[in-house]
Amino acid sequence: MRTLFTFGAVFALAASPLLAGSATAGKAFVSNEKGNTITVVDTETWEAVEEFPAGNRPRGITVSPDGKLLYVCASDDNIVRVFDTETYQEVFTLPSGPDPELFVLHPSGNPLFIANEDDNLVTVTDTETRTILAEVPVGVEPEGMGISADAKFVVNTSETTNMAHFISTEDYEIKHNVLVDQRPRYAQYTADGTRLFVTSEIGGTVTAMDIAEDGSPEVIGKISFEVPGVEPEWLQPVGAKVTSDGKRLFVALGPANRVAVIDAESLEVLDYILVGQRVWQLSFTPDEKYLLTTNGNSNDITVIDVANEEAIKSVPVGQQPWGVAVIK
């Protein structure tokens, strides 16, 4: 394990402004896995305005429903660090279990469901009492986390077991297991909860499932990808986001340096958008006008115009950007 991050010694330098941003603009927070920092991007000017330390190997990142708190998986610190989204000061930490990678927050803001990659567990943490409520044994190398629209189920994807596990948020028991293709990375529900998409990085596919009223899944198809001039093994689906109207699914394709645009109803691949190198995770701005991608090897994020389905801006951030979360 690495030495714990010493915040007091470096905060004054790392958190100094890079560029003056608008006080009323939205913010994108980007976790830099190797830089051990969070870069703050002004979503009006599309410039980096701050960078602050976030612990060792920050990856998964999300914000509280009111936009006031930023949650960060500090994977090599074995905790979740929580920051004020205005001051960028750490306000408290949450127990997470070993090696937290991705998580999903209940729509109410409590609890937090965390994938512990090295311990084959999903940890359920109370964000108010800051205690662990449950530890749910899942498959090997859990990573992706998704929550249903009614918040009755949390889905975990386990990379080595190649399964999506459907965990009841009432009793924290697994109710369904669905076999998907090799190395599932991400689980994304539609806003109405009627469909779920699971990306499989090595399998090169996205599994689509219809979700019944009781939350049970049924596989209805698999989406595969083909890009002229790109080797098939480079087409590695990882992060995914679907528009709130359920019509468009965007999937990051890793070392293919592209985001696939998919008709989320017919499952037809419509287009590919060229972005930065090794695109990893995705996040919409709150109005869904833009989609942001983290590009781990080019150390930037790409801004995609959602309506026109085209990349319009590259913004340099920290070293090996991993996750991104956006607030107004």
C-alpha positions as CSV (number, residue, x, y, z in Angstrom):
1,M,0.0,0.0,0.0
2,R,1.2,3.5,-0.8
3,T,1.9,6.1,1.9
4,L,-1.3,8.0,2.7
5,F,-1.6,11.4,1.0
6,T,-0.4,14.3,3.2
7,F,-2.9,17.0,2.5
8,G,-1.6,19.8,4.7
9,A,1.9,19.9,3.1
10,V,0.6,20.3,-0.5
11,F,-2.9,21.8,-0.4
12,A,-1.8,25.4,-0.6
13,L,0.1,24.8,-3.8
14,A,-2.2,22.3,-5.5
15,A,-5.4,24.2,-4.9
16,S,-4.2,27.6,-6.3
17,P,-6.3,28.9,-9.2
18,L,-5.1,28.1,-12.7
19,L,-7.5,30.4,-14.5
20,A,-10.2,32.8,-13.3
21,G,-13.6,31.2,-13.9
22,S,-17.2,32.5,-13.7
23,A,-18.7,32.4,-10.3
24,T,-22.0,31.2,-11.7
25,A,-20.7,28.7,-14.2
26,G,-21.1,24.9,-13.7
27,K,-18.2,22.7,-12.8
28,A,-16.8,19.5,-14.0
29,F,-14.7,17.5,-11.5
30,V,-12.1,15.2,-13.1
31,S,-10.3,12.5,-11.0
32,N,-6.7,12.1,-12.1
33,E,-5.7,8.5,-11.3
34,K,-1.9,9.0,-11.5
35,G,-1.8,12.6,-10.6
36,N,-3.6,12.0,-7.3
37,T,-5.6,15.2,-7.9
38,I,-9.0,16.5,-8.9
39,T,-9.1,19.0,-11.8
40,V,-12.0,21.5,-11.8
41,V,-13.2,22.6,-15.2
42,D,-15.5,25.7,-15.7
43,T,-18.3,24.4,-18.0
44,E,-18.9,27.9,-19.4
45,T,-15.4,28.7,-20.5
46,W,-14.2,25.1,-20.8
47,E,-11.0,26.0,-19.0
48,A,-9.4,24.3,-16.0
49,V,-9.7,26.6,-13.0
50,E,-8.5,24.6,-10.0
51,E,-6.6,21.5,-9.1
52,F,-6.5,20.0,-5.6
53,P,-5.2,16.8,-4.0
54,A,-7.6,13.9,-3.6
55,G,-5.7,11.1,-2.0
56,N,-3.9,8.2,-3.6
57,R,-5.3,6.9,-6.9
58,P,-8.6,8.7,-7.2
59,R,-11.0,7.0,-9.6
60,G,-14.8,6.8,-9.0
61,I,-16.3,10.2,-8.5
62,T,-19.8,11.5,-7.9
63,V,-21.7,14.4,-6.3
64,S,-24.4,14.7,-3.7
65,P,-28.0,15.4,-4.9
66,D,-27.7,19.0,-3.7
67,G,-24.4,19.5,-5.5
68,K,-22.6,20.5,-2.3
69,L,-20.4,17.4,-1.7
70,L,-18.0,15.6,-4.0
71,Y,-17.3,11.9,-3.3
72,V,-14.1,10.4,-4.5
73,C,-12.8,6.8,-4.4
74,A,-9.3,7.1,-3.1
75,S,-8.5,3.5,-4.1
76,D,-5.0,3.2,-2.6
77,D,-6.1,4.8,0.6
78,N,-9.0,2.3,1.0
79,I,-11.5,5.1,1.8
80,V,-13.9,7.5,0.2
81,R,-12.8,11.1,0.5
82,V,-15.5,13.8,0.6
83,F,-14.9,17.4,-0.4
84,D,-16.8,20.7,-0.4
85,T,-17.6,21.6,-4.0
86,E,-17.1,25.3,-3.4
87,T,-14.0,25.4,-1.1
88,Y,-12.4,22.1,-2.3
89,Q,-11.5,21.3,1.3
90,E,-11.9,17.7,2.5
91,V,-14.8,17.7,5.0
92,F,-14.8,14.0,6.0
93,T,-14.0,10.5,4.9
94,L,-16.2,7.4,4.6
95,P,-15.2,3.8,5.2
96,S,-15.3,1.9,2.0
97,G,-13.7,-1.5,2.3
98,P,-10.4,-2.2,0.4
99,D,-9.7,-0.7,-3.0
100,P,-12.9,1.2,-3.8
101,E,-13.1,1.7,-7.5
102,L,-16.6,2.8,-8.5
103,F,-19.7,3.6,-6.6
104,V,-23.3,4.8,-6.9
105,L,-25.2,7.1,-4.6
106,H,-28.8,6.5,-3.6
107,P,-31.0,9.3,-5.1
108,S,-31.7,10.5,-1.6
109,G,-28.0,11.0,-1.0
110,N,-27.8,8.0,1.4
111,P,-26.4,5.3,1.4
112,L,-23.4,4.9,-0.9
113,F,-22.9,1.6,-2.7
114,I,-19.2,0.9,-3.3
115,A,-17.4,-1.7,-5.4
116,N,-14.3,-3.1,-3.7
117,E,-12.2,-4.5,-6.5
118,D,-9.7,-6.4,-4.4
119,D,-12.1,-8.0,-1.8
120,N,-15.0,-9.2,-4.0
121,L,-17.5,-7.1,-2.0
122,V,-20.0,-4.3,-2.5
123,T,-19.9,-2.1,0.6
124,V,-22.9,-0.2,1.7
125,T,-22.0,2.9,3.6
126,D,-24.2,5.3,5.5
127,T,-23.2,8.8,4.4
128,E,-24.6,10.5,7.5
129,T,-23.4,8.2,10.3
130,R,-20.3,7.4,8.3
131,T,-20.6,3.7,9.1
132,I,-20.8,0.5,7.1
133,L,-24.3,-0.9,6.9
134,A,-23.5,-4.1,5.0
135,E,-20.9,-5.9,2.9
136,V,-22.4,-7.9,0.0
137,P,-20.2,-10.8,-1.4
138,V,-20.2,-10.6,-5.2
139,G,-18.1,-12.0,-8.0
140,V,-14.4,-11.6,-8.6
141,E,-13.1,-8.0,-9.2
142,P,-16.3,-6.0,-8.8
143,E,-16.3,-2.7,-10.6
144,G,-19.3,-1.2,-12.3
145,M,-22.2,0.1,-10.2
146,G,-25.7,1.2,-11.4
147,I,-28.9,1.9,-9.5
148,S,-32.4,1.5,-10.8
149,A,-34.8,4.4,-11.3
150,D,-36.9,3.3,-8.3
151,A,-33.7,2.7,-6.3
152,K,-34.9,-0.8,-5.4
153,F,-31.9,-2.5,-7.1
154,V,-28.2,-1.8,-7.3
155,V,-26.3,-3.6,-10.1
156,N,-22.7,-4.6,-9.7
157,T,-20.5,-5.9,-12.5
158,S,-17.7,-8.3,-11.7
159,E,-14.9,-8.3,-14.1
160,T,-13.5,-11.8,-13.7
161,T,-16.8,-13.6,-13.0
162,N,-18.4,-11.9,-16.1
163,M,-21.7,-11.3,-14.3
164,A,-24.1,-8.5,-13.4
165,H,-25.4,-9.0,-9.9
166,F,-28.7,-7.4,-9.0
167,I,-28.7,-6.5,-5.3
168,S,-31.9,-5.5,-3.4
169,T,-31.5,-2.2,-1.6
170,E,-34.0,-3.4,1.0
171,D,-32.1,-6.4,2.4
172,Y,-28.8,-6.2,0.5
173,E,-29.3,-9.7,-0.9
174,I,-28.5,-10.7,-4.5
175,K,-31.7,-11.5,-6.3
176,H,-30.5,-12.1,-9.9
177,N,-27.3,-12.9,-11.6
178,V,-26.9,-12.4,-15.4
179,L,-23.9,-13.7,-17.4
180,V,-22.5,-11.2,-19.8
181,D,-19.4,-11.0,-22.0
182,Q,-15.8,-10.9,-20.7
183,R,-14.7,-8.2,-18.3
184,P,-17.9,-6.2,-17.6
185,R,-17.0,-2.6,-16.7
186,Y,-20.2,-0.4,-16.3
187,A,-23.9,-0.7,-15.7
188,Q,-26.3,2.0,-16.9
189,Y,-30.1,2.1,-16.5
190,T,-32.3,4.3,-18.6
191,A,-34.0,7.0,-16.6
192,D,-37.4,5.2,-16.6
193,G,-35.7,2.0,-15.4
194,T,-37.0,-0.2,-18.1
195,R,-33.7,-1.0,-19.7
196,L,-30.2,-1.7,-18.5
197,F,-26.9,-1.7,-20.5
198,V,-23.7,-3.5,-19.3
199,T,-20.4,-2.9,-21.1
200,S,-17.9,-5.7,-21.5
201,E,-14.4,-4.4,-22.2
202,I,-12.6,-7.5,-23.4
203,G,-15.8,-9.1,-24.9
204,G,-16.2,-6.0,-27.0
205,T,-19.9,-5.8,-26.5
206,V,-22.7,-4.1,-24.6
207,T,-25.4,-6.3,-23.2
208,A,-28.9,-4.8,-23.3
209,M,-31.6,-6.0,-20.8
210,D,-35.2,-5.2,-20.4
211,I,-36.2,-4.8,-16.8
212,A,-39.6,-6.0,-15.6
213,E,-41.7,-4.1,-13.0
214,D,-40.4,-6.3,-10.3
215,G,-36.8,-5.5,-11.3
216,S,-36.0,-8.8,-12.9
217,P,-33.8,-8.6,-16.0
218,E,-34.1,-10.2,-19.5
219,V,-31.3,-10.1,-22.0
220,I,-32.7,-8.8,-25.3
221,G,-29.5,-8.3,-27.3
222,K,-25.9,-7.5,-27.6
223,I,-24.3,-4.5,-29.3
224,S,-21.0,-5.0,-31.1
225,F,-18.7,-2.4,-32.8
226,E,-16.8,-2.1,-36.0
227,V,-14.7,0.9,-37.0
228,P,-12.7,1.0,-40.3
229,G,-9.0,1.1,-39.7
230,V,-9.3,0.2,-36.0
231,E,-8.3,-3.3,-34.8
232,P,-11.2,-5.2,-33.2
233,E,-9.2,-5.8,-30.0
234,W,-9.0,-2.0,-29.5
235,L,-12.8,-1.7,-29.4
236,Q,-13.2,-2.0,-25.7
237,P,-16.5,-0.7,-24.2
238,V,-16.1,0.8,-20.8
239,G,-18.0,3.9,-19.6
240,A,-21.6,4.5,-20.8
241,K,-24.3,7.1,-20.4
242,V,-27.9,7.2,-21.8
243,T,-29.9,10.4,-22.4
244,S,-32.8,11.0,-20.0
245,D,-35.3,10.4,-22.8
246,G,-33.8,6.9,-23.3
247,K,-33.1,7.5,-27.0
248,R,-29.4,7.7,-27.2
249,L,-26.7,5.6,-25.6
250,F,-23.1,6.8,-25.6
251,V,-20.3,4.2,-25.0
252,A,-16.6,4.9,-24.5
253,L,-14.5,2.5,-26.5
254,G,-11.2,2.8,-24.6
255,P,-8.0,2.5,-26.8
256,A,-10.2,2.9,-30.0
257,N,-10.3,6.6,-29.0
258,R,-13.9,6.9,-29.9
259,V,-17.4,7.2,-28.3
260,A,-20.1,5.1,-30.0
261,V,-23.5,6.6,-30.5
262,I,-26.3,4.0,-30.3
263,D,-30.0,4.0,-30.8
264,A,-30.9,2.9,-27.3
265,E,-34.3,1.4,-28.5
266,S,-33.2,-0.5,-31.6
267,L,-29.7,-1.1,-30.4
268,E,-28.3,0.1,-33.7
269,V,-24.9,1.8,-33.7
270,L,-25.4,5.1,-35.4
271,D,-22.0,6.8,-35.4
272,Y,-18.5,7.0,-33.8
273,I,-17.1,10.3,-32.4
274,L,-13.3,10.7,-32.3
275,V,-12.1,11.8,-28.9
276,G,-8.8,11.7,-26.9
277,Q,-6.6,8.7,-26.2
278,R,-7.9,5.8,-24.2
279,V,-11.4,7.2,-23.5
280,W,-12.6,5.9,-20.2
281,Q,-15.6,7.4,-18.4
282,L,-18.4,9.8,-19.4
283,S,-20.7,12.4,-17.8
284,F,-23.4,14.7,-19.1
285,T,-23.8,18.3,-18.1
286,P,-27.0,18.6,-16.1
287,D,-28.9,20.0,-19.2
288,E,-27.5,17.2,-21.3
289,K,-26.2,19.7,-23.8
290,Y,-22.7,18.4,-23.5
291,L,-21.1,15.0,-22.8
292,L,-17.6,14.9,-21.3
293,T,-15.1,12.1,-21.7
294,T,-12.0,11.4,-19.7
295,N,-9.1,10.4,-21.9
296,G,-6.4,8.7,-19.8
297,N,-3.5,8.6,-22.2
298,S,-3.8,12.1,-23.6
299,N,-4.5,13.7,-20.2
300,D,-7.5,15.7,-21.3
301,I,-11.2,15.6,-21.5
302,T,-13.2,15.9,-24.7
303,V,-16.4,18.0,-24.8
304,I,-19.1,16.5,-27.1
305,D,-22.0,18.5,-28.4
306,V,-24.8,16.0,-27.7
307,A,-27.4,17.4,-30.2
308,N,-24.9,17.4,-33.1
309,E,-23.0,14.4,-31.8
310,E,-19.6,15.9,-32.4
311,A,-16.5,16.7,-30.4
312,I,-16.0,20.5,-30.0
313,K,-13.3,21.0,-27.4
314,S,-10.3,19.3,-25.7
315,V,-9.5,20.5,-22.2
316,P,-6.1,19.6,-20.6
317,V,-6.5,18.2,-17.1
318,G,-4.2,16.2,-14.7
319,Q,-2.3,13.0,-15.1
320,Q,-4.4,10.0,-16.4
321,P,-7.9,11.3,-15.9
322,W,-10.3,8.5,-14.9
323,G,-13.7,9.8,-13.8
324,V,-15.8,12.9,-14.2
325,A,-18.8,14.4,-12.4
326,V,-20.6,17.6,-13.2
327,I,-22.7,20.1,-11.2
328,K,-24.5,23.3,-12.2
